[in-house]
Amino acid sequence: MTKSESTEKASNKTMTLEEEIAKTAEKLRKLQDKQKELQRRERERCQKAVFDLMKSEKLDQVSVDNWTKALPGIRKLLGLDQGNVVH
Protein backbone atom coordinates (compact mmCIF):
# COMPACT_ATOMS: atom_id res chain seq x y z
CA MET A 1 0.00 0.00 0.00
CA THR A 2 1.44 3.33 -0.98
CA LYS A 3 1.39 6.42 1.17
CA SER A 4 -1.26 8.04 -1.05
CA GLU A 5 -3.52 4.98 -0.78
CA SER A 6 -3.12 5.03 3.00
CA THR A 7 -3.93 8.75 3.12
CA GLU A 8 -6.93 8.25 0.84
CA LYS A 9 -8.34 5.47 3.06
CA ALA A 10 -7.81 7.59 6.17
CA SER A 11 -9.48 10.53 4.42
CA ASN A 12 -12.48 8.37 3.46
CA LYS A 13 -12.70 7.06 7.01
CA THR A 14 -12.54 10.60 8.41
CA MET A 15 -15.17 11.78 6.01
CA THR A 16 -17.39 8.90 7.02
CA LEU A 17 -16.92 9.78 10.71
CA GLU A 18 -17.67 13.43 9.98
CA GLU A 19 -20.81 12.44 8.11
CA GLU A 20 -21.84 10.17 10.97
CA ILE A 21 -21.25 12.97 13.48
CA ALA A 22 -23.32 15.36 11.36
CA LYS A 23 -26.09 12.78 11.03
CA THR A 24 -26.08 12.13 14.78
CA ALA A 25 -26.08 15.86 15.54
CA GLU A 26 -29.09 16.33 13.26
CA LYS A 27 -30.87 13.43 14.95
CA LEU A 28 -30.14 14.98 18.37
CA ARG A 29 -31.50 18.34 17.20
CA LYS A 30 -34.69 16.68 15.94
CA LEU A 31 -35.14 14.79 19.22
CA GLN A 32 -34.61 18.00 21.20
CA ASP A 33 -37.20 19.76 19.04
CA LYS A 34 -39.61 16.87 19.59
CA GLN A 35 -39.02 17.03 23.35
CA LYS A 36 -39.66 20.80 23.38
CA GLU A 37 -42.90 20.28 21.45
CA LEU A 38 -44.07 17.55 23.84
CA GLN A 39 -43.27 19.76 26.83
CA ARG A 40 -45.13 22.67 25.25
CA ARG A 41 -48.19 20.50 24.62
CA GLU A 42 -48.12 19.15 28.18
CA ARG A 43 -47.83 22.69 29.58
CA GLU A 44 -50.81 23.82 27.45
CA ARG A 45 -52.82 20.77 28.54
CA CYS A 46 -52.04 21.54 32.18
CA GLN A 47 -52.91 25.22 31.78
CA LYS A 48 -56.26 24.32 30.25
CA ALA A 49 -56.98 21.77 32.97
CA VAL A 50 -56.15 24.28 35.72
CA PHE A 51 -58.30 26.94 34.08
CA ASP A 52 -61.21 24.49 33.68
CA LEU A 53 -60.86 23.48 37.33
CA MET A 54 -60.78 27.09 38.49
CA LYS A 55 -63.79 27.88 36.34
CA SER A 56 -65.77 24.90 37.64
CA GLU A 57 -65.02 25.99 41.21
CA LYS A 58 -65.91 29.59 40.29
CA LEU A 59 -62.41 30.69 41.23
CA ASP A 60 -62.14 32.59 37.97
CA GLN A 61 -64.37 35.20 39.60
CA VAL A 62 -61.79 36.02 42.29
CA SER A 63 -60.09 39.38 41.77
CA VAL A 64 -56.44 39.60 40.79
CA ASP A 65 -55.73 41.50 44.01
CA ASN A 66 -57.07 38.60 46.08
CA TRP A 67 -55.07 36.09 44.03
CA THR A 68 -51.93 38.19 44.47
CA LYS A 69 -52.41 38.24 48.25
CA ALA A 70 -53.15 34.51 48.45
CA LEU A 71 -50.45 33.37 46.03
CA PRO A 72 -47.56 33.03 48.54
CA GLY A 73 -49.67 30.67 50.67
CA ILE A 74 -50.86 28.73 47.63
CA ARG A 75 -47.28 28.35 46.37
CA LYS A 76 -46.22 27.06 49.79
CA LEU A 77 -49.08 24.54 49.87
CA LEU A 78 -48.09 23.29 46.41
CA GLY A 79 -44.43 23.01 47.41
CA LEU A 80 -43.42 25.84 45.10
CA ASP A 81 -42.30 28.27 47.80
CA GLN A 82 -38.64 27.99 46.79
CA GLY A 83 -39.07 28.32 43.04
CA ASN A 84 -39.42 24.56 42.51
CA VAL A 85 -41.43 23.49 39.51
CA VAL A 86 -43.73 20.47 39.77
CA HIS A 87 -43.79 18.27 36.66
N, C-alpha and C positions, 0 to 999 in steps of 0.2 A: 504494500500500500504506500503510495507516495504521500508526501506532505500535503499536497493540494487535495488529494482524496480525503485524507484525514480531516483537514480543515473544513472541507465541504460537508462531510458527515456531521461534524460537530456543529456547523452552522445550521444544518437541517434540524438537528436535535434541539438546538437552542430556539430556533424558530418555532418548532413544535411546542416547546415548553412555553414560549411567549404566547402562542395562540391559546394554549390550554389555560394559562393564567388569565388572559383576556376573557375567555369563555366563562371561566369560573367567576371572575369579577362581575361579569354581566349577569350571571345567574344569581349571585349574591345581591346585586342591585335590585333585580326583579323580586326576589324573596323579601327584601326589606320594604319595597314598595307595597307588596301584597300584605305584609304585616301591618304597615301603616294604615292601609285601607281597612283591614279587619278591625284594628283598634278604633278607627274613626267610626265605623259602623256600630261597634259595640257601645261607644260613647254616645252616639245619637240614640241608640235603642234605650240606653239607660236614662238619658235626658227625657225622652218621651215617656218612659215608664214613671219617672219621678213626677213629671208634670201631670200625668193622668192620675196618679195617686193623690197629689196635692189638690187637684181639681175635684176628685171624688170625695175628698174629706173637707172640701170647701176652704182649703187653706190658700187658694189662689185669691181669696178675697181679703187676706191680711195685708195691711199696708207695708210698704217698703221700710218705713221707720221701725215698725214692730219687728220685722224680720231682721233688720240690722241690729237691733237691741238683743234679740234672742239668739242670733247666730253664734256668738262665742260658746254659749251653753250647748247648742245643738252640735257644734263641731266637737266639743268635748265628749258628749254622749256617743257620737259616732266614731270616736277615737281619732279624730282629725285635728286635735288641739295643737299638735306639733308639726303641722304641715304634711303629715302622712297622707298618702292617697290610698284609698281602698279600691282594690281591683275586683 
